Every structure is written in C-alpha cells, then in structure tokens.
Amino acid sequence: MPLQLGEKVQLRITQNFSVVPHTQNYIRMH
C-alpha cells in the first residue's frame, strides 16, 4: 500500500511540474 500511495504522490508532483511550465509559457505568450 505505501508504494502505491508514493506512486500517486509522484504522479501528482510530476503533473504539477508539467502544468507549471505550460502556465508560465502561456503567461509569456500573452
């Protein structure tokens, strides 16, 4: 179970890091 929870946390972190650059680029574009 702990491994699954860790994987979910990593997925959330990777999603957050993947979303931030897109938002920054979007702000720079506009």
LINUR-V13374 format. One line per field, one symbol per residue. phi: phi as a letter, one per 30 degrees, with the letter a starting at -180 (. if undefined). A space follows every 10 residues. Layout:
# LINUR-V13374
phi->???
This chain:
# LINUR-V13374
phi->.edddddddd ddddddddde eddddddddc
